[in-house]
Amino acid sequence: MTAIRMTWSEMVEKYPDKWVVVDNPIMDGDSPDIIEGDVVAVVDDDKIDNYEIDNLDKGYIYRRTTEGFCNGITGSSITICVS
């Protein structure tokens, strides 16, 4: 996938119930909220763990476009929760 610059609202509308992988984000101050960024991948729930492990060195931001899913890598202190 070629990176596409999108606002968070556009990501939510285009990719419901998916994980978006964002590079070069503009964040909302000190909050974890993304205003906009380059979407480099869209990943299903069952593939996010492997994608994240394979791309740890890239510094991407991972957010799920809808609530109600918690993700963690077993045996580490990394946990990503969307509320």
Summary of the structure (lengths in Angstrom):
residues: 83
radius of gyration: 12.1
end to end distance: 27.2
largest distance: 34.1
contacts: 196
relative contact order: 0.24
helix: 24%
strand: 42%
